[in-house]
């Protein structure tokens, strides 16, 4: 048994947006599993341990096992015949697969959305409306002396963000690590992340916008009604001290999470934080960055953006991209009953979307690609079992700071990759569209 | 007999119908109108595939049926009157220039986005983003009137530059956010964070509201222009109480994060006779 052990150095963990690329994996090639993941955090260890080769059919139609080619044929037929097809997910697969999904969306004049729309989609809207003062995590490691975490709990959700980049790590201009940094945590309650903070600010639930707005007013030296203390639960003196610290630091960072983006106010909450960072650049260098969840959700934003010009919620019905969250985002197109077919890639909306959206998924033909058995896979007309990215499949993913990283797979899978399945669907869609002889699609295919 | 388009086949997926404006159909025959293009999902269709067309436009065009899935009705319209007997879908009167749209029902999100002139009247409720800028844009409606007898959703008048939005019921969160100028009158209540980022303009409500800490109290007074507006709204059929016309208003100025030249006027209910 010991003879068939393989080690993979500098492998990449694709569990969360940190995309740590310093994993040393020990792989049992006989059992098709990873027995040791050196350097991985608790989440990464679970990610590597749980992805083995499962005994599932590579493809099913209505729960009946079929060949991959037959499933591809049925998937292509569904997509070509749909009038308002949606493509959703994409955040847990490679950029190469995402590109193929985008190409399908372009061919069928569909609506393309990613899991961004249910996590940092509001930040995407805010980036467009307010702008973003941004950075890489390497800059944070080497320069940041004031780090503020707002509405997130990286200690549990992104454990290595603290040790690799933002809190304890030593950097070029931060030689003493944590001693050289001042850490602030803003949240509605104490979490596992709170103990690392030099200052914890407990804001009342639903008052993030008011607190951010008050900080903006203080930074700009504007009038502020004293009722702000009652509204936010934060003392005015505390706000003033924080503002002074922000204005006088050498390099400040605002990391923000879904506690900000998915509470009442959404894109305005993100926008207020981004605007605060912009205001602070009158005094010092200040940046802001959303702490992203899925392993390649940032890649999805990048691929959709470089292909269509917009990061998510993009409609191609007219043959050109239009961006309108609320109109073209998947929760909305499903809840309103707009979509008449769905291609779901590496996501499980049937497990976590609102009831109305899930009910509509039951009414329309769904094509699902996922390495694991999911609720979406169960209701899907066509389901593919695919190889896991980063473990069985190579390719490119983007870290949360928009840095692309190459994957080093650990062992082979008998299942096709998302990219292979999507490429096959794309080619068959193109053939069917040519047969259908729709003028626009025929021109495009030629 | 005025021109009537009666929905005979309900769209299965969202439909986009910029062709259904007074300007486009006013001078056409029934057969020419039936041949006008629509977009049904990702497929091109014709008006006649979904609507029965009868009569000729004599200053008015009537649309009948539940058009809640039909978007861009009256988009870019510059003259005439469009009467919708039922619900209307998103982007009603988008970038409208003139004329009047009357909806005898509810309207979806984005009523009159980036509107330039004319009047839209909704007898029921409207969705989010009434008279707002499109996503990515900074300037919302620049003129005209939007009259909603029921409630409106969030971000009413986002980036509004000019004109009037009147809401008979409640207005949602971020009413008048990033407003440049113009007037929003929410005769019912205001949602959270009204006027956030507003530069100039007026937001009026007859109910108490919790304002952002970047708004500050100025005075109590009886603005003359408000009487004129309220009398005008009463003429348009909105339920305006005498006490509102004669009443005193508390004036707050903001948003101090921006220029601090906007105002929020709240009816002083303690001084109602």
Interface residues (C-beta under 8 A of the other chain):
Chain A: X82 X83 X84 X85 X108 X109 X110 X125 X128 X129 X209 X210 X213 X214 X216 X217 X220 X222 X223 X224 X225 X226 X227 X228 X231 X264 X265 X268 X316 X317 X318 X323 X324 X325 X326 X327 X338 X339 X340
Chain B: X12 X13 X14 X16 X39 X40 X41 X42 X43 X69 X90 X109 X110 X128 X129 X134 X135 X136 X138 X173 X174 X177 X192 X193 X196 X210 X211 X212 X213 X214 X215 X216 X256 X257 X260
